[in-house]
Amino acid sequence: MENPTLGSAIEVIVVTRNSAHHIGACVDSIRQERALPVIVDNASSDDTLEIVRKRCPEAMIIASPENLGYGKALNTGLIETTGNFVILSNPDVVFRDGAVAQMANYLEENPRVGVACPQQVFPDGSWQRSYGELPGLWSGIKDATGITSLKNRARRYLWSRKLDRKPKTVPYVDGAVLAVRRRAFQDVDGFDEDFFFYAEEADLCARLKRAGWGVMFLPKVTVMHIRGADSAKKDCSDRFVRLQVAGQYLLASKHLPAWKIKVYASLQVAHFERLRLTYRLLSRIKGSNRTYADKIRMFEDYSRLWKEHREIGRLNQAETSKIS
């Protein structure tokens, strides 16, 4: 497959960090799509890069001696690529059915779209959330009252019945797989490197929208994503939760006035308190088990950290990077 404007292979930038369990399948799928893997490795200590070299000798490898964070690593990769359209990917993604070409072709045919994303699915083919809403009073209210959860259930139902398959404009697209237009990316100076991990894609989309670029979801294009393979499923600890909350709070602090930031943080506290109480109730009705206990503890951590941010403001990003 070739870049529609340059006649060269579409480049797929994959950021890795100790991704040996997943990078082989990811690289194989990129090759099957006739695209070129560009691996930006954040100081892996396992055999991630050995797997890449063995499976795909032609892959471009950029090995960092330190963990740059996700956004900075992608910025680094973009500098080394040449295509007008570039795909950005997590290492636990498997491309299929011409997904790379479909996304690149969509950008070529829609010159005011700056970024597009596919529908992500789990390995069993089930629906996965692929876009979301930016921080704000209304989105916070929907989180706190459960409306967001109900909307996601509706999307899952409609997608499985092929009733929600038209491209549409969305507030932000999930960062696991993004097709970006280089001109648009450069127009907003790429990812904000203050975001170490999480929420950098939402910030990018918000800035693209302000600059007049479209942000699109393409439900007919699908990729498999083992969501959280290198983070949440390995680590539901304070570290993981801190990274997520720090990223989300920084996102809110960049795009909301001070008074709305505090209200939004309070709504997030209410959101996670609601989830914690829900699982406490389930544990009483259905009997306590490890899954419920882990979720209750995790939601307690989320609630506590949002309270901390509400009171003391944004976490210093240097401190955030130390807990990665």
Phi, psi and omega in degrees: 000142184241154173298124185302336184253341184244349180074015179242166182298140175295134180268136178241111181273125180239124177266126182239151169203106183051053187252027186301328183291339188236339190294331180299311180295323180296310180297319179301318182291325177295318178296320179295333176277002180060038177248171183251118177287135173239107187262120173253109187261126181268067173059050178295143177253000177258199184261033178308308186288329176296321178296315180299313182298323181287318184280331186212081183301334183278354181298142172276131181240127175242106185260115178268138178285353179221164178281109183282342193090166188288310183296315180296323178296319178293320175301318179298317179295320181300325180299328184270357180258169185232343187291153175291334178235132182227140177262134177249136189213149166283160180283347181261032178249140174239119179275151183199163172055035177073026184300319181298312180295320181297318180292317179296318180295323179297317178296321179296321184277349182230083191294346178262004176270125182267330181209145179219153178224155178270176169280124176270144176228154176284166180306333178275004178089000182282157183299148177221141179300130185235355175206168182204190181254150178281158179301139179180173182297314183291319178294324177295319177297318180295323176296310186295327183267355180090001180297321179300316179297319179295320178296320179294323176296321178295319178298319179299316181297312183294319182294317182296338179256013176057039181253001183223067190239014179266140175304142180212153176286136181226161180298311174207155180251148183296139187281358180297325177216119178228137169256118185242147173270123184304317182301317179293317180301315179289331181299329181250015177064032173066203180287143173284116186282000170293336175278116181278314181199126182086136174079357180294328180288325178294319177297317178301314181296320179299319181287325176297317179299317179296331179275002176094010180265147179278148176238115191237145173252131183245089188292341179278347177264124183237145172225153176270132180227121175274080190304129176076017185299326183253012180217280190298317184289333177275331193215101173256026186277182178301325180300308182298315181294319179300317179298317180295313182293321179299318179294315180293323180290320177299319178301312179297320183292335179281330192242002180232150172292162188305316184292327179287329178300313181295320178295317180298317178299319178296322178293326176291322174302313180298321179301311184282333173294320177300315179295319179299314181294324178300315181285332173296318179296317179299321181294330178282323182284314186261352182100139182293140174213173186295322181299312179297317182297318179295319180292319178300315179296318181295317180292328173297319178296315178303312181299315180298316183289324175295324176297318180298314180296321179299326184273322188247355179088191188295143176287135176303128186292332175297321177293320179300316183295333181289337181265008180277000000 
